């Protein structure tokens, strides 16, 4: 993942997310995030911290296992990709607007379902959109 404004070493990322450093290593090992590295140090961006907070909520509050977290994050990412593709497809303006509104509604419902009406969900969504453009 590309880094954004903040860059934090593992100890700080652990404190910001309330996760044990070993948990952060595990989530990296299973592919849920990929912090950048400076020499041997893992460097967590603001986007990584937000993603970790979402993962923590999915695991701790909703009881999802790693496979469930992976699916939830992939569904969200897929909806964002479809939304971006719809913007470039040759559709009538009214149909495009209708489809984009439907996707926005779905993302909103998904965010509410996950309990992520907060900035973390929005930050990850915004960064995914930014990286796609």
PyMOL CGO cylinders between C-alpha atoms (Angstrom):
from pymol import cmd
from pymol.cgo import CYLINDER

trace = [
    CYLINDER, 0.00, 0.00, 0.00, 1.18, 3.48, -0.70, 0.3, 1, 1, 1, 1, 1, 1,
    CYLINDER, 1.18, 3.48, -0.70, 1.83, 5.63, 2.29, 0.3, 1, 1, 1, 1, 1, 1,
    CYLINDER, 1.83, 5.63, 2.29, -0.16, 8.74, 3.10, 0.3, 1, 1, 1, 1, 1, 1,
    CYLINDER, -0.16, 8.74, 3.10, 0.67, 11.57, 5.52, 0.3, 1, 1, 1, 1, 1, 1,
    CYLINDER, 0.67, 11.57, 5.52, 1.44, 9.67, 8.74, 0.3, 1, 1, 1, 1, 1, 1,
    CYLINDER, 1.44, 9.67, 8.74, 4.03, 6.95, 8.95, 0.3, 1, 1, 1, 1, 1, 1,
    CYLINDER, 4.03, 6.95, 8.95, 4.30, 4.94, 12.16, 0.3, 1, 1, 1, 1, 1, 1,
    CYLINDER, 4.30, 4.94, 12.16, 6.57, 2.16, 13.36, 0.3, 1, 1, 1, 1, 1, 1,
    CYLINDER, 6.57, 2.16, 13.36, 4.97, -1.04, 14.61, 0.3, 1, 1, 1, 1, 1, 1,
    CYLINDER, 4.97, -1.04, 14.61, 4.98, -0.05, 18.30, 0.3, 1, 1, 1, 1, 1, 1,
    CYLINDER, 4.98, -0.05, 18.30, 3.07, 3.17, 17.53, 0.3, 1, 1, 1, 1, 1, 1,
    CYLINDER, 3.07, 3.17, 17.53, 0.70, 1.37, 15.14, 0.3, 1, 1, 1, 1, 1, 1,
    CYLINDER, 0.70, 1.37, 15.14, 0.03, -1.15, 17.90, 0.3, 1, 1, 1, 1, 1, 1,
    CYLINDER, 0.03, -1.15, 17.90, -0.82, 1.63, 20.35, 0.3, 1, 1, 1, 1, 1, 1,
    CYLINDER, -0.82, 1.63, 20.35, -3.02, 3.48, 17.83, 0.3, 1, 1, 1, 1, 1, 1,
    CYLINDER, -3.02, 3.48, 17.83, -5.03, 0.37, 16.97, 0.3, 1, 1, 1, 1, 1, 1,
    CYLINDER, -5.03, 0.37, 16.97, -5.06, -1.38, 20.32, 0.3, 1, 1, 1, 1, 1, 1,
    CYLINDER, -5.06, -1.38, 20.32, -3.61, -4.48, 18.69, 0.3, 1, 1, 1, 1, 1, 1,
    CYLINDER, -3.61, -4.48, 18.69, -0.64, -6.53, 19.84, 0.3, 1, 1, 1, 1, 1, 1,
    CYLINDER, -0.64, -6.53, 19.84, 2.39, -6.30, 17.50, 0.3, 1, 1, 1, 1, 1, 1,
    CYLINDER, 2.39, -6.30, 17.50, 2.14, -10.05, 16.87, 0.3, 1, 1, 1, 1, 1, 1,
    CYLINDER, 2.14, -10.05, 16.87, -1.41, -9.50, 15.59, 0.3, 1, 1, 1, 1, 1, 1,
    CYLINDER, -1.41, -9.50, 15.59, -0.13, -6.86, 13.19, 0.3, 1, 1, 1, 1, 1, 1,
    CYLINDER, -0.13, -6.86, 13.19, 2.48, -9.33, 11.92, 0.3, 1, 1, 1, 1, 1, 1,
    CYLINDER, 2.48, -9.33, 11.92, -0.19, -12.00, 11.52, 0.3, 1, 1, 1, 1, 1, 1,
    CYLINDER, -0.19, -12.00, 11.52, -2.46, -9.71, 9.49, 0.3, 1, 1, 1, 1, 1, 1,
    CYLINDER, -2.46, -9.71, 9.49, 0.47, -8.84, 7.25, 0.3, 1, 1, 1, 1, 1, 1,
    CYLINDER, 0.47, -8.84, 7.25, 1.42, -12.52, 6.90, 0.3, 1, 1, 1, 1, 1, 1,
    CYLINDER, 1.42, -12.52, 6.90, -2.12, -13.49, 5.79, 0.3, 1, 1, 1, 1, 1, 1,
    CYLINDER, -2.12, -13.49, 5.79, -2.24, -10.58, 3.32, 0.3, 1, 1, 1, 1, 1, 1,
    CYLINDER, -2.24, -10.58, 3.32, -4.78, -8.26, 4.94, 0.3, 1, 1, 1, 1, 1, 1,
    CYLINDER, -4.78, -8.26, 4.94, -2.37, -5.34, 4.65, 0.3, 1, 1, 1, 1, 1, 1,
    CYLINDER, -2.37, -5.34, 4.65, 1.11, -4.61, 3.45, 0.3, 1, 1, 1, 1, 1, 1,
    CYLINDER, 1.11, -4.61, 3.45, 2.92, -1.88, 5.36, 0.3, 1, 1, 1, 1, 1, 1,
    CYLINDER, 2.92, -1.88, 5.36, 5.88, -0.28, 3.67, 0.3, 1, 1, 1, 1, 1, 1,
    CYLINDER, 5.88, -0.28, 3.67, 9.35, -0.95, 5.00, 0.3, 1, 1, 1, 1, 1, 1,
    CYLINDER, 9.35, -0.95, 5.00, 12.34, 1.17, 5.83, 0.3, 1, 1, 1, 1, 1, 1,
    CYLINDER, 12.34, 1.17, 5.83, 15.24, -1.23, 6.16, 0.3, 1, 1, 1, 1, 1, 1,
    CYLINDER, 15.24, -1.23, 6.16, 13.73, -3.91, 8.41, 0.3, 1, 1, 1, 1, 1, 1,
    CYLINDER, 13.73, -3.91, 8.41, 11.14, -1.68, 10.12, 0.3, 1, 1, 1, 1, 1, 1,
    CYLINDER, 11.14, -1.68, 10.12, 7.50, -1.93, 9.16, 0.3, 1, 1, 1, 1, 1, 1,
    CYLINDER, 7.50, -1.93, 9.16, 6.10, 1.53, 8.50, 0.3, 1, 1, 1, 1, 1, 1,
    CYLINDER, 6.10, 1.53, 8.50, 2.32, 1.93, 8.83, 0.3, 1, 1, 1, 1, 1, 1,
    CYLINDER, 2.32, 1.93, 8.83, 0.53, 4.74, 6.98, 0.3, 1, 1, 1, 1, 1, 1,
    CYLINDER, 0.53, 4.74, 6.98, -2.67, 6.48, 8.07, 0.3, 1, 1, 1, 1, 1, 1,
    CYLINDER, -2.67, 6.48, 8.07, -4.48, 4.27, 5.56, 0.3, 1, 1, 1, 1, 1, 1,
    CYLINDER, -4.48, 4.27, 5.56, -2.92, 1.15, 7.12, 0.3, 1, 1, 1, 1, 1, 1,
    CYLINDER, -2.92, 1.15, 7.12, -4.01, 2.31, 10.60, 0.3, 1, 1, 1, 1, 1, 1,
    CYLINDER, -4.01, 2.31, 10.60, -7.57, 2.90, 9.35, 0.3, 1, 1, 1, 1, 1, 1,
    CYLINDER, -7.57, 2.90, 9.35, -7.64, -0.50, 7.67, 0.3, 1, 1, 1, 1, 1, 1,
    CYLINDER, -7.64, -0.50, 7.67, -6.38, -2.14, 10.88, 0.3, 1, 1, 1, 1, 1, 1,
    CYLINDER, -6.38, -2.14, 10.88, -9.13, -0.43, 12.88, 0.3, 1, 1, 1, 1, 1, 1,
    CYLINDER, -9.13, -0.43, 12.88, -11.71, -1.79, 10.45, 0.3, 1, 1, 1, 1, 1, 1,
    CYLINDER, -11.71, -1.79, 10.45, -10.18, -5.26, 10.71, 0.3, 1, 1, 1, 1, 1, 1,
    CYLINDER, -10.18, -5.26, 10.71, -10.22, -5.01, 14.51, 0.3, 1, 1, 1, 1, 1, 1,
    CYLINDER, -10.22, -5.01, 14.51, -13.91, -4.09, 14.45, 0.3, 1, 1, 1, 1, 1, 1,
    CYLINDER, -13.91, -4.09, 14.45, -14.74, -6.96, 12.07, 0.3, 1, 1, 1, 1, 1, 1,
    CYLINDER, -14.74, -6.96, 12.07, -12.92, -9.46, 14.28, 0.3, 1, 1, 1, 1, 1, 1,
    CYLINDER, -12.92, -9.46, 14.28, -13.68, -8.17, 17.78, 0.3, 1, 1, 1, 1, 1, 1,
    CYLINDER, -13.68, -8.17, 17.78, -17.18, -6.77, 17.39, 0.3, 1, 1, 1, 1, 1, 1,
    CYLINDER, -17.18, -6.77, 17.39, -18.66, -8.79, 14.54, 0.3, 1, 1, 1, 1, 1, 1,
    CYLINDER, -18.66, -8.79, 14.54, -16.83, -12.05, 15.23, 0.3, 1, 1, 1, 1, 1, 1,
    CYLINDER, -16.83, -12.05, 15.23, -15.46, -12.54, 11.72, 0.3, 1, 1, 1, 1, 1, 1,
    CYLINDER, -15.46, -12.54, 11.72, -12.50, -14.82, 11.21, 0.3, 1, 1, 1, 1, 1, 1,
    CYLINDER, -12.50, -14.82, 11.21, -9.64, -14.02, 8.81, 0.3, 1, 1, 1, 1, 1, 1,
    CYLINDER, -9.64, -14.02, 8.81, -11.52, -15.48, 5.85, 0.3, 1, 1, 1, 1, 1, 1,
    CYLINDER, -11.52, -15.48, 5.85, -14.59, -13.38, 6.68, 0.3, 1, 1, 1, 1, 1, 1,
    CYLINDER, -14.59, -13.38, 6.68, -12.49, -10.24, 7.02, 0.3, 1, 1, 1, 1, 1, 1,
    CYLINDER, -12.49, -10.24, 7.02, -10.84, -10.93, 3.69, 0.3, 1, 1, 1, 1, 1, 1,
    CYLINDER, -10.84, -10.93, 3.69, -14.25, -11.36, 2.03, 0.3, 1, 1, 1, 1, 1, 1,
    CYLINDER, -14.25, -11.36, 2.03, -15.72, -8.21, 3.61, 0.3, 1, 1, 1, 1, 1, 1,
    CYLINDER, -15.72, -8.21, 3.61, -12.73, -6.10, 2.53, 0.3, 1, 1, 1, 1, 1, 1,
    CYLINDER, -12.73, -6.10, 2.53, -12.77, -7.62, -0.97, 0.3, 1, 1, 1, 1, 1, 1,
    CYLINDER, -12.77, -7.62, -0.97, -16.51, -6.94, -1.42, 0.3, 1, 1, 1, 1, 1, 1,
    CYLINDER, -16.51, -6.94, -1.42, -15.98, -3.32, -0.42, 0.3, 1, 1, 1, 1, 1, 1,
    CYLINDER, -15.98, -3.32, -0.42, -13.02, -2.96, -2.78, 0.3, 1, 1, 1, 1, 1, 1,
    CYLINDER, -13.02, -2.96, -2.78, -14.95, -4.61, -5.63, 0.3, 1, 1, 1, 1, 1, 1,
    CYLINDER, -14.95, -4.61, -5.63, -17.89, -2.24, -5.23, 0.3, 1, 1, 1, 1, 1, 1,
    CYLINDER, -17.89, -2.24, -5.23, -15.48, 0.70, -5.39, 0.3, 1, 1, 1, 1, 1, 1,
    CYLINDER, -15.48, 0.70, -5.39, -13.88, -0.67, -8.57, 0.3, 1, 1, 1, 1, 1, 1,
    CYLINDER, -13.88, -0.67, -8.57, -17.28, -1.17, -10.18, 0.3, 1, 1, 1, 1, 1, 1,
    CYLINDER, -17.28, -1.17, -10.18, -18.23, 2.36, -9.19, 0.3, 1, 1, 1, 1, 1, 1,
    CYLINDER, -18.23, 2.36, -9.19, -15.08, 3.71, -10.88, 0.3, 1, 1, 1, 1, 1, 1,
    CYLINDER, -15.08, 3.71, -10.88, -15.73, 1.66, -14.01, 0.3, 1, 1, 1, 1, 1, 1,
    CYLINDER, -15.73, 1.66, -14.01, -19.31, 2.90, -14.22, 0.3, 1, 1, 1, 1, 1, 1,
    CYLINDER, -19.31, 2.90, -14.22, -18.01, 6.45, -14.38, 0.3, 1, 1, 1, 1, 1, 1,
    CYLINDER, -18.01, 6.45, -14.38, -16.14, 5.67, -17.58, 0.3, 1, 1, 1, 1, 1, 1,
    CYLINDER, -16.14, 5.67, -17.58, -18.70, 3.44, -19.34, 0.3, 1, 1, 1, 1, 1, 1,
    CYLINDER, -18.70, 3.44, -19.34, -20.84, 4.89, -22.12, 0.3, 1, 1, 1, 1, 1, 1,
    CYLINDER, -20.84, 4.89, -22.12, -24.20, 5.17, -20.35, 0.3, 1, 1, 1, 1, 1, 1,
    CYLINDER, -24.20, 5.17, -20.35, -26.92, 7.74, -20.45, 0.3, 1, 1, 1, 1, 1, 1,
    CYLINDER, -26.92, 7.74, -20.45, -26.36, 10.32, -17.73, 0.3, 1, 1, 1, 1, 1, 1,
    CYLINDER, -26.36, 10.32, -17.73, -29.57, 9.34, -15.94, 0.3, 1, 1, 1, 1, 1, 1,
    CYLINDER, -29.57, 9.34, -15.94, -28.71, 5.61, -15.96, 0.3, 1, 1, 1, 1, 1, 1,
    CYLINDER, -28.71, 5.61, -15.96, -25.14, 6.29, -14.78, 0.3, 1, 1, 1, 1, 1, 1,
    CYLINDER, -25.14, 6.29, -14.78, -26.48, 8.49, -11.99, 0.3, 1, 1, 1, 1, 1, 1,
    CYLINDER, -26.48, 8.49, -11.99, -28.97, 5.78, -10.97, 0.3, 1, 1, 1, 1, 1, 1,
    CYLINDER, -28.97, 5.78, -10.97, -26.30, 3.05, -10.88, 0.3, 1, 1, 1, 1, 1, 1,
    CYLINDER, -26.30, 3.05, -10.88, -23.81, 5.22, -9.00, 0.3, 1, 1, 1, 1, 1, 1,
    CYLINDER, -23.81, 5.22, -9.00, -26.49, 6.13, -6.45, 0.3, 1, 1, 1, 1, 1, 1,
    CYLINDER, -26.49, 6.13, -6.45, -27.27, 2.44, -6.01, 0.3, 1, 1, 1, 1, 1, 1,
    CYLINDER, -27.27, 2.44, -6.01, -23.60, 1.68, -5.38, 0.3, 1, 1, 1, 1, 1, 1,
    CYLINDER, -23.60, 1.68, -5.38, -23.29, 4.63, -2.98, 0.3, 1, 1, 1, 1, 1, 1,
    CYLINDER, -23.29, 4.63, -2.98, -26.33, 3.35, -1.10, 0.3, 1, 1, 1, 1, 1, 1,
    CYLINDER, -26.33, 3.35, -1.10, -24.80, -0.13, -0.97, 0.3, 1, 1, 1, 1, 1, 1,
    CYLINDER, -24.80, -0.13, -0.97, -21.50, 1.25, 0.33, 0.3, 1, 1, 1, 1, 1, 1,
    CYLINDER, -21.50, 1.25, 0.33, -23.37, 3.25, 2.94, 0.3, 1, 1, 1, 1, 1, 1,
    CYLINDER, -23.37, 3.25, 2.94, -25.33, 0.20, 4.07, 0.3, 1, 1, 1, 1, 1, 1,
    CYLINDER, -25.33, 0.20, 4.07, -22.12, -1.84, 4.12, 0.3, 1, 1, 1, 1, 1, 1,
    CYLINDER, -22.12, -1.84, 4.12, -20.38, 0.80, 6.21, 0.3, 1, 1, 1, 1, 1, 1,
    CYLINDER, -20.38, 0.80, 6.21, -23.30, 1.01, 8.63, 0.3, 1, 1, 1, 1, 1, 1,
    CYLINDER, -23.30, 1.01, 8.63, -23.47, -2.78, 8.88, 0.3, 1, 1, 1, 1, 1, 1,
    CYLINDER, -23.47, -2.78, 8.88, -19.80, -2.84, 9.78, 0.3, 1, 1, 1, 1, 1, 1,
    CYLINDER, -19.80, -2.84, 9.78, -20.33, -0.07, 12.30, 0.3, 1, 1, 1, 1, 1, 1,
    CYLINDER, -20.33, -0.07, 12.30, -17.86, 2.05, 10.43, 0.3, 1, 1, 1, 1, 1, 1,
    CYLINDER, -17.86, 2.05, 10.43, -19.70, 5.30, 9.95, 0.3, 1, 1, 1, 1, 1, 1,
    CYLINDER, -19.70, 5.30, 9.95, -16.46, 6.80, 11.19, 0.3, 1, 1, 1, 1, 1, 1,
    CYLINDER, -16.46, 6.80, 11.19, -13.52, 8.32, 9.41, 0.3, 1, 1, 1, 1, 1, 1,
    CYLINDER, -13.52, 8.32, 9.41, -11.66, 4.99, 9.13, 0.3, 1, 1, 1, 1, 1, 1,
    CYLINDER, -11.66, 4.99, 9.13, -14.09, 3.53, 6.61, 0.3, 1, 1, 1, 1, 1, 1,
    CYLINDER, -14.09, 3.53, 6.61, -14.22, 6.80, 4.67, 0.3, 1, 1, 1, 1, 1, 1,
    CYLINDER, -14.22, 6.80, 4.67, -10.43, 7.11, 4.65, 0.3, 1, 1, 1, 1, 1, 1,
    CYLINDER, -10.43, 7.11, 4.65, -9.92, 3.60, 3.28, 0.3, 1, 1, 1, 1, 1, 1,
    CYLINDER, -9.92, 3.60, 3.28, -12.64, 4.21, 0.65, 0.3, 1, 1, 1, 1, 1, 1,
    CYLINDER, -12.64, 4.21, 0.65, -11.17, 7.57, -0.36, 0.3, 1, 1, 1, 1, 1, 1,
    CYLINDER, -11.17, 7.57, -0.36, -7.67, 6.14, -0.63, 0.3, 1, 1, 1, 1, 1, 1,
    CYLINDER, -7.67, 6.14, -0.63, -8.87, 3.20, -2.70, 0.3, 1, 1, 1, 1, 1, 1,
    CYLINDER, -8.87, 3.20, -2.70, -10.57, 5.65, -5.07, 0.3, 1, 1, 1, 1, 1, 1,
    CYLINDER, -10.57, 5.65, -5.07, -7.46, 7.85, -5.20, 0.3, 1, 1, 1, 1, 1, 1,
    CYLINDER, -7.46, 7.85, -5.20, -5.17, 4.92, -6.04, 0.3, 1, 1, 1, 1, 1, 1,
    CYLINDER, -5.17, 4.92, -6.04, -7.47, 3.74, -8.83, 0.3, 1, 1, 1, 1, 1, 1,
    CYLINDER, -7.47, 3.74, -8.83, -7.44, 7.13, -10.63, 0.3, 1, 1, 1, 1, 1, 1,
]
cmd.load_cgo(trace, "trace")
